[in-house]
Each structure stands twice: as structure tokens, then as C-alpha cells.
Amino acid sequence: MADAAVSPDPDLIRALRALSNPMRLQLLAWLREPDRHFSREEAIADPAEVGVCVSHIQAKAGLAQSTVSAYLAELERAGLVRSTRVGKWTHYKRDEERIARLVADLGRTL
């Protein structure tokens, strides 16, 4: 008897698509250790608590702000990062709980 086709979890598919871009993977790696990758001197909020300002991420990536914002928006739609507004600036931080669930879900799926 053949196994019934298993429909993949749409959240898992969305996360894997977001992770399929090397620059988005790099952004997540930098955000894993914000104190190591971003200067606190120009920060207006604690990177560990609030996240890293998109302008600092853009400067490190060396890409247009619109490109970096699009990459971060994709990661946010996948639930891998969260954004917080501080004044007129948007800060991004990894969602460690969601990333841990993604790893567990991937292990169960594969």
C-alpha cells in the first residue's frame, strides 16, 4: 500500500524559500550575534533587546536600502525575524523561538 501524499506545511515552505537566498542567510547570521557584527556606537537602541537598525544592516551588506528592506521583509513574512519601530527607524531581531521550531519541523519532515 502506497503512502498517502503528505502536504508540506505552508509555513515550512515559506521559511525554506526565505532561506534559499544567500544574502538572507547572511543577514540571519549577522543578526545571531549583533554585538559582534554591528557597532553599538551609532545604535539608538540595544541590538540584543530591540534589534539592529535597518540602516546599519544596509551599510554592512553594501546593498541598496530597498533591497535590504525587501530581504528583511521576506524573512519577517517567514517568521524568522521581528521588526520594531524606534522613532522613524525599523530594527530587526531574530525570532529564536520560531527558528528553533523550524529546525524541529524540518527534522520531523525529512
N, C-alpha and C positions, 0 to 999 in steps of 0.2 A: 504494500500500500504506500503510495507516494505521500510525502508530507504536504500539507496544505501550504500554499504560498503565504509567507509571513510579510505583512505590510510593515515596512520600516517606520519608526516613529518620526513624524514630520519635524519635531524639534531636533532630533539627532541629525537628520538630513540637513537642516538649516545650519546647524553648528559645523558640520563637516564641510559644507560649502564655504562658510566663512573662513574656515581654517585652510582651505585649499590654496589661498593666496600667500606667497612667501612673505610679503610685506605685512600682512595682517598677523601672521605668525610672529614676525619680528616685533610688532607693536605689543603683542601679548607678552613676549619675553621681556621687553623693556619694562612693562608695567608690573611684572612679577617682582622686580627689585627696583622700585622708583628711586630710592636713595642712591643706588649705585649708578643709575643711568641718567638722572636729571639733577641739576643743581638746585639746591634749596635757596640759594641767594636771591633769585628772582621770583621764587614761589610766593603767591599771596595766600596760599592755604597749605596745610600739611599734606604732602603727597601720599603718605601712608594712610591718613584718615579720609581725606576728601578725594584724592586722585591727582593726576598730573594735568596741567592746563594744556589744552589742545595746541596752543601756540608753541609751547615747549616741545611737544611731541613733533609738531611740524618742523621746527628748527632742527631737531635731531635727525629726522627722517630725510630732510633735504628735498621734500616734495611740496607741491602747491598745497595750501591750506585746504582747498576744496577737495583734493584727492585724499588727504589725511582724514578730513571730516567724513568723507564717504566710506573710507575703510573702517573708521571707528563706529559709524552708524550701522554698518553691516555686522560688526562684532556685537553691538548693542542689541540689534534685532535678534541675533542668535543667543542672546542672554549671557554672553561671555564677559562683557564689561557693563558697568553702570555709569551714567553721567550725572553730574551735579553742577548746577549753576552757582557761581560765586560772582556776584555782580554781573558784569556783561560777559564773563569768561566761562567756558564749559570745561570741566575737569572730568577725566576718565580714570576709573579704577576697575581692576579685575573683579569679577564675581567668583570668588574662590569656591563657594558652595556649589554654584552651577557647574563650574569646571570639574569639580570632583564628581558630581552626578554624571556629567558627560563621560568621564573616563569609566565610571562604573557601568553606565548604559552600554558603552562601546564594548566593554569586556563581556557583558551578557549577550550582546547581539552577535558578536563574532565568535 
